[in-house]
Amino acid sequence: MKNLVFTQISISEIRDLFRQELETYFKANREPEQSSEPPEQFITIREAAKLLNLTVPTMYSKVSRGELPGVMKRSKRLYFSRVELIEYLRKGRRKSNAEIEAEADKYL
């Protein structure tokens, strides 16, 4: 049996001790934080064609030439990373005349 010690402790000191114990407990037993990013989505060739506004045969020819990123093959099916296809689209963005002039002014 443990020895009991009686002391005079104020209510605020008891609250502080209790709070410290709870914080220590929850820090030790915390679950790993979930990332705020949604899991990566994989889409079929038809969905990728619709996203890129291309036909399915055009998609197959671009895949065979290695022009599209994020392509995965599982058995006889092709899957695409939606995130990588969107990045592919963004890289193809052309700058407006105003953006080109702003960069030229900045360079000069």
The first five atom37 places (N, CA, C, CB, O) and aatype in JSON, in Angstrom:
{
  "aatype": [12, 11, 2, 10, 19, 13, 16, 5, 9, 15, 9, 15, 6, 9, 1, 3, 10, 13, 1, 5, 6, 10, 6, 16, 18, 13, 11, 0, 2, 1, 6, 14, 6, 5, 15, 15, 6, 14, 14, 6, 5, 13, 9, 16, 9, 1, 6, 0, 0, 11, 10, 10, 2, 10, 16, 19, 14, 16, 12, 18, 15, 11, 19, 15, 1, 7, 6, 10, 14, 7, 19, 12, 11, 1, 15, 11, 1, 10, 18, 13, 15, 1, 19, 6, 10, 9, 6, 18, 10, 1, 11, 7, 1, 1, 11, 15, 2, 0, 6, 9, 6, 0, 6, 0, 3, 11, 18, 10],
  "atom_mask": [
    [1, 1, 1, 1, 1],
    [1, 1, 1, 1, 1],
    [1, 1, 1, 1, 1],
    [1, 1, 1, 1, 1],
    [1, 1, 1, 1, 1],
    [1, 1, 1, 1, 1],
    [1, 1, 1, 1, 1],
    [1, 1, 1, 1, 1],
    [1, 1, 1, 1, 1],
    [1, 1, 1, 1, 1],
    [1, 1, 1, 1, 1],
    [1, 1, 1, 1, 1],
    [1, 1, 1, 1, 1],
    [1, 1, 1, 1, 1],
    [1, 1, 1, 1, 1],
    [1, 1, 1, 1, 1],
    [1, 1, 1, 1, 1],
    [1, 1, 1, 1, 1],
    [1, 1, 1, 1, 1],
    [1, 1, 1, 1, 1],
    [1, 1, 1, 1, 1],
    [1, 1, 1, 1, 1],
    [1, 1, 1, 1, 1],
    [1, 1, 1, 1, 1],
    [1, 1, 1, 1, 1],
    [1, 1, 1, 1, 1],
    [1, 1, 1, 1, 1],
    [1, 1, 1, 1, 1],
    [1, 1, 1, 1, 1],
    [1, 1, 1, 1, 1],
    [1, 1, 1, 1, 1],
    [1, 1, 1, 1, 1],
    [1, 1, 1, 1, 1],
    [1, 1, 1, 1, 1],
    [1, 1, 1, 1, 1],
    [1, 1, 1, 1, 1],
    [1, 1, 1, 1, 1],
    [1, 1, 1, 1, 1],
    [1, 1, 1, 1, 1],
    [1, 1, 1, 1, 1],
    [1, 1, 1, 1, 1],
    [1, 1, 1, 1, 1],
    [1, 1, 1, 1, 1],
    [1, 1, 1, 1, 1],
    [1, 1, 1, 1, 1],
    [1, 1, 1, 1, 1],
    [1, 1, 1, 1, 1],
    [1, 1, 1, 1, 1],
    [1, 1, 1, 1, 1],
    [1, 1, 1, 1, 1],
    [1, 1, 1, 1, 1],
    [1, 1, 1, 1, 1],
    [1, 1, 1, 1, 1],
    [1, 1, 1, 1, 1],
    [1, 1, 1, 1, 1],
    [1, 1, 1, 1, 1],
    [1, 1, 1, 1, 1],
    [1, 1, 1, 1, 1],
    [1, 1, 1, 1, 1],
    [1, 1, 1, 1, 1],
    [1, 1, 1, 1, 1],
    [1, 1, 1, 1, 1],
    [1, 1, 1, 1, 1],
    [1, 1, 1, 1, 1],
    [1, 1, 1, 1, 1],
    [1, 1, 1, 0, 1],
    [1, 1, 1, 1, 1],
    [1, 1, 1, 1, 1],
    [1, 1, 1, 1, 1],
    [1, 1, 1, 0, 1],
    [1, 1, 1, 1, 1],
    [1, 1, 1, 1, 1],
    [1, 1, 1, 1, 1],
    [1, 1, 1, 1, 1],
    [1, 1, 1, 1, 1],
    [1, 1, 1, 1, 1],
    [1, 1, 1, 1, 1],
    [1, 1, 1, 1, 1],
    [1, 1, 1, 1, 1],
    [1, 1, 1, 1, 1],
    [1, 1, 1, 1, 1],
    [1, 1, 1, 1, 1],
    [1, 1, 1, 1, 1],
    [1, 1, 1, 1, 1],
    [1, 1, 1, 1, 1],
    [1, 1, 1, 1, 1],
    [1, 1, 1, 1, 1],
    [1, 1, 1, 1, 1],
    [1, 1, 1, 1, 1],
    [1, 1, 1, 1, 1],
    [1, 1, 1, 1, 1],
    [1, 1, 1, 0, 1],
    [1, 1, 1, 1, 1],
    [1, 1, 1, 1, 1],
    [1, 1, 1, 1, 1],
    [1, 1, 1, 1, 1],
    [1, 1, 1, 1, 1],
    [1, 1, 1, 1, 1],
    [1, 1, 1, 1, 1],
    [1, 1, 1, 1, 1],
    [1, 1, 1, 1, 1],
    [1, 1, 1, 1, 1],
    [1, 1, 1, 1, 1],
    [1, 1, 1, 1, 1],
    [1, 1, 1, 1, 1],
    [1, 1, 1, 1, 1],
    [1, 1, 1, 1, 1],
    [1, 1, 1, 1, 1]
  ],
  "atom_positions": [
    [[0.84, -1.17, 0.0], [0.0, 0.0, 0.0], [0.89, 1.25, 0.0], [-0.96, -0.01, 1.22], [1.93, 1.28, 0.66]],
    [[0.47, 2.26, -0.74], [1.24, 3.49, -0.84], [0.99, 4.36, 0.38], [0.9, 4.25, -2.13], [-0.08, 4.33, 0.99]],
    [[2.0, 5.13, 0.7], [1.85, 6.09, 1.8], [1.06, 7.29, 1.31], [3.24, 6.53, 2.35], [1.33, 7.81, 0.23]],
    [[0.14, 7.72, 2.05], [-0.65, 8.9, 1.73], [-0.09, 10.09, 2.48], [-2.13, 8.69, 2.07], [0.25, 10.02, 3.66]],
    [[0.01, 11.21, 1.75], [0.5, 12.44, 2.35], [-0.59, 13.49, 2.19], [1.85, 12.9, 1.7], [-1.06, 13.74, 1.08]],
    [[-0.96, 14.09, 3.24], [-1.97, 15.14, 3.2], [-1.28, 16.49, 3.28], [-2.99, 14.97, 4.35], [-0.46, 16.73, 4.18]],
    [[-1.61, 17.36, 2.34], [-1.08, 18.72, 2.35], [-2.2, 19.68, 2.04], [0.1, 18.89, 1.34], [-3.28, 19.29, 1.59]],
    [[-1.94, 20.91, 2.27], [-2.93, 21.92, 1.93], [-2.57, 22.49, 0.57], [-2.99, 23.05, 3.01], [-1.52, 23.1, 0.39]],
    [[-3.46, 22.28, -0.38], [-3.27, 22.79, -1.74], [-4.54, 23.56, -2.11], [-2.97, 21.62, -2.78], [-5.66, 23.13, -1.85]],
    [[-4.32, 24.7, -2.73], [-5.48, 25.51, -3.12], [-6.14, 24.89, -4.36], [-5.06, 26.98, -3.42], [-5.56, 24.05, -5.04]],
    [[-7.34, 25.31, -4.6], [-8.1, 24.82, -5.75], [-7.37, 25.13, -7.06], [-9.52, 25.43, -5.77], [-7.32, 24.29, -7.96]],
    [[-6.82, 26.31, -7.17], [-6.11, 26.7, -8.41], [-4.88, 25.82, -8.62], [-5.7, 28.19, -8.36], [-4.56, 25.47, -9.76]],
    [[-4.17, 25.46, -7.54], [-3.01, 24.57, -7.67], [-3.44, 23.17, -8.1], [-2.24, 24.51, -6.34], [-2.76, 22.52, -8.89]],
    [[-4.56, 22.71, -7.58], [-5.08, 21.4, -7.99], [-5.45, 21.42, -9.47], [-6.32, 21.01, -7.13], [-5.16, 20.48, -10.2]],
    [[-6.09, 22.49, -9.91], [-6.45, 22.62, -11.32], [-5.21, 22.61, -12.2], [-7.25, 23.91, -11.56], [-5.18, 21.95, -13.24]],
    [[-4.16, 23.36, -11.78], [-2.92, 23.39, -12.55], [-2.27, 22.02, -12.63], [-1.95, 24.39, -11.94], [-1.82, 21.61, -13.71]],
    [[-2.21, 21.3, -11.52], [-1.64, 19.96, -11.52], [-2.44, 19.01, -12.41], [-1.58, 19.41, -10.09], [-1.88, 18.22, -13.17]],
    [[-3.75, 19.1, -12.31], [-4.62, 18.25, -13.11], [-4.44, 18.56, -14.6], [-6.08, 18.44, -12.7], [-4.37, 17.64, -15.42]],
    [[-4.37, 19.85, -14.95], [-4.17, 20.28, -16.33], [-2.83, 19.76, -16.87], [-4.23, 21.81, -16.43], [-2.78, 19.27, -18.0]],
    [[-1.77, 19.86, -16.09], [-0.46, 19.37, -16.5], [-0.48, 17.86, -16.76], [0.6, 19.7, -15.45], [0.09, 17.39, -17.74]],
    [[-1.13, 17.13, -15.88], [-1.22, 15.68, -16.04], [-2.0, 15.31, -17.31], [-1.89, 15.05, -14.81], [-1.62, 14.4, -18.04]],
    [[-3.09, 16.02, -17.55], [-3.87, 15.75, -18.75], [-3.08, 16.07, -20.02], [-5.16, 16.55, -18.73], [-3.11, 15.31, -20.98]],
    [[-2.38, 17.21, -20.02], [-1.57, 17.56, -21.18], [-0.49, 16.53, -21.44], [-0.94, 18.93, -20.99], [-0.26, 16.15, -22.59]],
    [[0.17, 16.07, -20.38], [1.21, 15.04, -20.52], [0.61, 13.76, -21.08], [1.88, 14.78, -19.17], [1.2, 13.13, -21.96]],
    [[-0.54, 13.37, -20.57], [-1.19, 12.14, -21.04], [-1.55, 12.25, -22.52], [-2.45, 11.86, -20.2], [-1.27, 11.33, -23.29]],
    [[-2.17, 13.36, -22.92], [-2.61, 13.5, -24.3], [-1.44, 13.66, -25.27], [-3.54, 14.68, -24.44], [-1.53, 13.22, -26.42]],
    [[-0.35, 14.27, -24.85], [0.83, 14.36, -25.71], [1.43, 12.98, -25.94], [1.88, 15.3, -25.09], [1.89, 12.67, -27.04]],
    [[1.43, 12.16, -24.92], [2.01, 10.81, -25.03], [1.12, 9.89, -25.85], [2.23, 10.21, -23.65], [1.62, 8.97, -26.51]],
    [[-0.17, 10.1, -25.83], [-1.1, 9.2, -26.51], [-1.75, 9.81, -27.74], [-2.17, 8.77, -25.55], [-2.8, 9.35, -28.18]],
    [[-1.14, 10.82, -28.28], [-1.69, 11.49, -29.46], [-1.55, 10.6, -30.69], [-0.99, 12.85, -29.7], [-0.51, 9.99, -30.91]],
    [[-2.62, 10.54, -31.47], [-2.57, 9.81, -32.74], [-1.82, 10.66, -33.74], [-4.0, 9.47, -33.25], [-1.84, 11.89, -33.65]],
    [[-1.16, 10.02, -34.71], [-0.46, 10.81, -35.72], [-1.43, 11.72, -36.46], [0.27, 9.88, -36.73], [-2.56, 11.33, -36.76]],
    [[-0.98, 12.93, -36.73], [-1.86, 13.89, -37.38], [-2.12, 13.49, -38.81], [-1.25, 15.29, -37.33], [-1.22, 13.03, -39.52]],
    [[-3.35, 13.66, -39.22], [-3.72, 13.34, -40.58], [-3.35, 14.53, -41.46], [-5.23, 12.99, -40.69], [-3.55, 15.68, -41.08]],
    [[-2.82, 14.23, -42.65], [-2.46, 15.32, -43.54], [-3.74, 15.97, -44.08], [-1.56, 14.81, -44.71], [-4.76, 15.3, -44.25]],
    [[-3.65, 17.25, -44.35], [-4.82, 17.97, -44.83], [-5.03, 17.75, -46.32], [-4.67, 19.45, -44.54], [-6.08, 18.12, -46.86]],
    [[-4.06, 17.15, -46.99], [-4.19, 16.89, -48.42], [-5.09, 15.69, -48.65], [-2.82, 16.68, -49.05], [-4.99, 14.69, -47.95]],
    [[-5.96, 15.8, -49.64], [-6.78, 14.62, -49.95], [-5.91, 13.55, -50.59], [-7.95, 14.99, -50.88], [-4.88, 13.88, -51.19]],
    [[-6.29, 12.28, -50.47], [-5.48, 11.24, -51.1], [-5.48, 11.41, -52.62], [-6.0, 9.85, -50.72], [-6.44, 11.93, -53.2]],
    [[-4.42, 10.97, -53.23], [-4.29, 11.12, -54.68], [-5.36, 10.31, -55.38], [-2.88, 10.69, -55.16], [-5.65, 9.18, -54.99]],
    [[-5.94, 10.89, -56.41], [-6.99, 10.22, -57.15], [-6.43, 9.69, -58.46], [-8.17, 11.17, -57.41], [-5.68, 10.38, -59.16]],
    [[-6.79, 8.46, -58.78], [-6.41, 7.87, -60.05], [-7.67, 7.75, -60.9], [-5.71, 6.49, -59.85], [-8.73, 7.35, -60.41]],
    [[-7.52, 8.09, -62.17], [-8.68, 8.09, -63.04], [-8.41, 7.19, -64.25], [-9.03, 9.52, -63.49], [-7.26, 6.91, -64.58]],
    [[-9.48, 6.76, -64.9], [-9.37, 5.9, -66.06], [-9.02, 6.73, -67.29], [-10.68, 5.11, -66.29], [-8.99, 7.96, -67.24]],
    [[-8.75, 6.02, -68.39], [-8.38, 6.74, -69.61], [-9.54, 7.57, -70.14], [-7.91, 5.75, -70.68], [-9.32, 8.64, -70.71]],
    [[-10.75, 7.1, -69.97], [-11.91, 7.89, -70.42], [-12.05, 9.18, -69.61], [-13.2, 7.06, -70.31], [-12.32, 10.25, -70.17]],
    [[-11.87, 9.08, -68.31], [-11.95, 10.27, -67.46], [-10.8, 11.23, -67.77], [-11.92, 9.88, -65.97], [-10.99, 12.45, -67.77]],
    [[-9.61, 10.68, -68.02], [-8.47, 11.53, -68.36], [-8.69, 12.22, -69.7], [-7.17, 10.7, -68.41], [-8.36, 13.4, -69.86]],
    [[-9.26, 11.49, -70.67], [-9.56, 12.09, -71.97], [-10.55, 13.23, -71.83], [-10.11, 11.04, -72.94], [-10.42, 14.27, -72.48]],
    [[-11.55, 13.03, -70.98], [-12.54, 14.08, -70.76], [-11.89, 15.29, -70.08], [-13.71, 13.55, -69.9], [-12.19, 16.44, -70.42]],
    [[-11.01, 15.03, -69.11], [-10.32, 16.12, -68.41], [-9.45, 16.94, -69.36], [-9.45, 15.55, -67.28], [-9.42, 18.17, -69.28]],
    [[-8.75, 16.26, -70.28], [-7.85, 16.94, -71.21], [-8.56, 17.38, -72.49], [-6.69, 16.05, -71.55], [-7.95, 18.02, -73.35]],
    [[-9.84, 17.02, -72.62], [-10.62, 17.34, -73.81], [-9.98, 16.71, -75.06], [-10.73, 18.86, -73.98], [-9.83, 17.37, -76.08]],
    [[-9.62, 15.44, -74.95], [-9.04, 14.69, -76.06], [-9.87, 13.43, -76.27], [-7.55, 14.34, -75.78], [-10.67, 13.05, -75.4]],
    [[-9.68, 12.78, -77.42], [-10.35, 11.5, -77.64], [-9.51, 10.39, -77.03], [-10.57, 11.26, -79.16], [-8.32, 10.55, -76.77]],
    [[-10.15, 9.25, -76.8], [-9.45, 8.11, -76.2], [-8.32, 7.62, -77.12], [-10.44, 6.96, -75.92], [-7.24, 7.34, -76.61]],
    [[-8.52, 7.51, -78.45], [-7.39, 7.1, -79.31], [-6.21, 8.08, -79.25], [-7.86, 6.97, -80.76], [-5.05, 7.66, -79.31]],
    [[-6.5, 9.37, -79.13], [-5.43, 10.36, -78.99], [-4.68, 10.14, -77.67], [-6.01, 11.8, -79.05], [-3.46, 10.29, -77.62]],
    [[-5.41, 9.81, -76.64], [-4.77, 9.53, -75.35], [-3.82, 8.34, -75.47], [-5.84, 9.25, -74.27], [-2.69, 8.39, -74.98]],
    [[-4.28, 7.27, -76.13], [-3.42, 6.09, -76.3], [-2.15, 6.44, -77.09], [-4.19, 4.97, -77.02], [-1.07, 5.96, -76.75]],
    [[-2.28, 7.27, -78.12], [-1.09, 7.63, -78.9], [-0.15, 8.52, -78.09], [-1.5, 8.34, -80.2], [1.07, 8.39, -78.21]],
    [[-0.69, 9.42, -77.27], [0.16, 10.26, -76.43], [0.88, 9.41, -75.37], [-0.67, 11.37, -75.76], [2.03, 9.68, -75.03]],
    [[0.19, 8.4, -74.83], [0.81, 7.51, -73.85], [1.94, 6.73, -74.5], [-0.24, 6.54, -73.25], [3.02, 6.6, -73.92]],
    [[1.71, 6.2, -75.71], [2.75, 5.41, -76.38], [3.96, 6.25, -76.73], [2.19, 4.76, -77.63], [5.08, 5.74, -76.77]],
    [[3.77, 7.55, -76.99], [4.9, 8.45, -77.28], [5.52, 9.02, -76.01], [4.45, 9.59, -78.18], [6.54, 9.71, -76.07]],
    [[4.93, 8.73, -74.84], [5.47, 9.2, -73.58], [5.23, 10.67, -73.31], [0.0, 0.0, 0.0], [6.01, 11.3, -72.6]],
    [[4.17, 11.22, -73.86], [3.89, 12.65, -73.72], [3.08, 12.99, -72.47], [3.14, 13.13, -74.94], [3.05, 14.15, -72.05]],
    [[2.43, 12.01, -71.87], [1.58, 12.29, -70.72], [2.23, 11.8, -69.43], [0.21, 11.64, -70.9], [2.79, 10.71, -69.39]],
    [[2.17, 12.6, -68.37], [2.74, 12.19, -67.09], [1.74, 11.38, -66.26], [3.2, 13.41, -66.29], [0.54, 11.39, -66.53]],
    [[2.25, 10.7, -65.27], [1.39, 10.03, -64.29], [0.62, 8.85, -64.82], [0.0, 0.0, 0.0], [-0.48, 8.57, -64.34]],
    [[1.18, 8.13, -65.8], [0.49, 6.98, -66.38], [0.93, 5.72, -65.65], [0.77, 6.87, -67.9], [2.12, 5.48, -65.45]],
    [[-0.06, 4.91, -65.26], [0.22, 3.63, -64.62], [-0.59, 2.56, -65.32], [-0.1, 3.66, -63.1], [-1.74, 2.78, -65.7]],
    [[0.02, 1.41, -65.49], [-0.69, 0.32, -66.15], [-0.86, -0.82, -65.16], [0.07, -0.16, -67.42], [0.11, -1.27, -64.54]],
    [[-2.07, -1.28, -65.03], [-2.38, -2.41, -64.16], [-3.16, -3.4, -65.03], [-3.2, -1.98, -62.87], [-4.28, -3.1, -65.45]],
    [[-2.58, -4.55, -65.28], [-3.1, -5.55, -66.22], [-3.28, -4.88, -67.58], [-4.45, -6.18, -65.7], [-2.31, -4.4, -68.15]],
    [[-4.48, -4.83, -68.1], [-4.68, -4.23, -69.42], [-5.24, -2.82, -69.36], [-5.6, -5.1, -70.25], [-5.63, -2.25, -70.38]],
    [[-5.3, -2.25, -68.17], [-5.92, -0.94, -68.0], [-4.87, 0.13, -67.7], [-6.96, -0.98, -66.88], [-3.85, -0.13, -67.06]],
    [[-5.16, 1.33, -68.16], [-4.31, 2.48, -67.88], [-5.01, 3.36, -66.86], [-3.98, 3.28, -69.18], [-6.21, 3.59, -66.94]],
    [[-4.23, 3.85, -65.92], [-4.73, 4.79, -64.92], [-3.83, 6.01, -64.92], [-4.79, 4.14, -63.5], [-2.64, 5.93, -65.22]],
    [[-4.41, 7.15, -64.59], [-3.68, 8.41, -64.6], [-3.82, 9.11, -63.26], [-4.19, 9.32, -65.73], [-4.85, 9.02, -62.6]],
    [[-2.76, 9.79, -62.88], [-2.81, 10.61, -61.68], [-3.48, 11.93, -62.04], [-1.38, 10.85, -61.08], [-2.99, 12.68, -62.88]],
    [[-4.6, 12.21, -61.4], [-5.34, 13.44, -61.68], [-4.49, 14.68, -61.39], [-6.65, 13.49, -60.86], [-4.52, 15.66, -62.13]],
    [[-3.73, 14.62, -60.3], [-2.88, 15.76, -59.9], [-1.82, 16.04, -60.96], [-2.21, 15.48, -58.54], [-1.59, 17.19, -61.32]],
    [[-1.18, 14.98, -61.46], [-0.13, 15.17, -62.46], [-0.69, 15.65, -63.79], [0.64, 13.87, -62.68], [-0.04, 16.43, -64.48]],
    [[-1.89, 15.21, -64.15], [-2.5, 15.71, -65.39], [-2.85, 17.19, -65.27], [-3.76, 14.89, -65.72], [-2.68, 17.94, -66.24]],
    [[-3.32, 17.61, -64.12], [-3.63, 19.03, -63.93], [-2.35, 19.86, -63.98], [-4.37, 19.26, -62.59], [-2.35, 20.95, -64.55]],
    [[-1.26, 19.36, -63.4], [0.03, 20.06, -63.49], [0.49, 20.13, -64.95], [1.1, 19.34, -62.62], [1.02, 21.15, -65.38]],
    [[0.28, 19.06, -65.69], [0.62, 19.01, -67.12], [-0.12, 20.11, -67.87], [0.28, 17.63, -67.72], [0.45, 20.78, -68.73]],
    [[-1.4, 20.3, -67.54], [-2.18, 21.36, -68.17], [-1.66, 22.74, -67.79], [-3.65, 21.24, -67.78], [-1.58, 23.63, -68.63]],
    [[-1.3, 22.91, -66.53], [-0.81, 24.22, -66.07], [0.52, 24.59, -66.72], [-0.66, 24.22, -64.56], [0.76, 25.76, -67.0]],
    [[1.38, 23.61, -66.95], [2.67, 23.9, -67.57], [2.51, 24.39, -69.0], [3.56, 22.66, -67.55], [3.36, 25.11, -69.51]],
    [[1.42, 23.99, -69.64], [1.17, 24.4, -71.02], [0.53, 25.76, -71.13], [0.0, 0.0, 0.0], [0.23, 26.22, -72.23]],
    [[0.31, 26.41, -70.02], [-0.33, 27.73, -70.01], [0.57, 28.75, -70.66], [-0.69, 28.16, -68.59], [1.77, 28.81, -70.37]],
    [[0.0, 29.55, -71.51], [0.77, 30.62, -72.15], [0.55, 31.92, -71.4], [0.37, 30.78, -73.64], [-0.53, 32.18, -70.87]],
    [[1.58, 32.72, -71.37], [1.49, 34.01, -70.67], [0.8, 35.03, -71.56], [2.89, 34.52, -70.26], [0.92, 35.0, -72.79]],
    [[0.06, 35.94, -70.93], [-0.6, 37.0, -71.68], [0.43, 38.06, -72.06], [-1.76, 37.64, -70.84], [1.54, 38.08, -71.53]],
    [[0.05, 38.92, -72.98], [0.95, 40.0, -73.4], [1.31, 40.9, -72.22], [0.31, 40.83, -74.52], [2.45, 41.36, -72.12]],
    [[0.36, 41.14, -71.35], [0.63, 41.99, -70.18], [1.67, 41.33, -69.27], [-0.69, 42.26, -69.4], [2.55, 42.02, -68.75]],
    [[1.58, 40.01, -69.08], [2.56, 39.31, -68.25], [3.95, 39.33, -68.89], [2.12, 37.85, -68.02], [4.96, 39.5, -68.2]],
    [[3.99, 39.17, -70.2], [5.28, 39.2, -70.92], [5.91, 40.59, -70.8], [5.1, 38.81, -72.41], [7.11, 40.71, -70.57]],
    [[5.09, 41.64, -70.98], [5.6, 43.01, -70.87], [6.07, 43.3, -69.45], [4.52, 44.02, -71.28], [7.08, 43.98, -69.27]],
    [[5.35, 42.81, -68.44], [5.74, 43.02, -67.03], [7.08, 42.34, -66.77], [4.66, 42.49, -66.06], [7.93, 42.91, -66.09]],
    [[7.28, 41.13, -67.29], [8.56, 40.46, -67.1], [9.69, 41.19, -67.82], [8.48, 39.01, -67.59], [10.81, 41.27, -67.3]],
    [[9.4, 41.72, -69.01], [10.41, 42.47, -69.75], [10.8, 43.73, -69.0], [9.9, 42.83, -71.14], [11.98, 44.05, -68.91]],
    [[9.8, 44.45, -68.45], [10.09, 45.66, -67.68], [10.89, 45.32, -66.43], [8.78, 46.37, -67.3], [11.81, 46.06, -66.06]],
    [[10.57, 44.23, -65.79], [11.28, 43.81, -64.59], [12.73, 43.45, -64.91], [10.56, 42.61, -63.95], [13.64, 43.75, -64.14]],
    [[12.93, 42.8, -66.06], [14.27, 42.41, -66.49], [15.13, 43.63, -66.82], [14.2, 41.48, -67.69], [16.31, 43.68, -66.5]],
    [[14.51, 44.6, -67.48], [15.25, 45.81, -67.89], [15.39, 46.73, -66.7], [14.54, 46.55, -69.07], [15.99, 47.81, -66.82]]
  ]
}
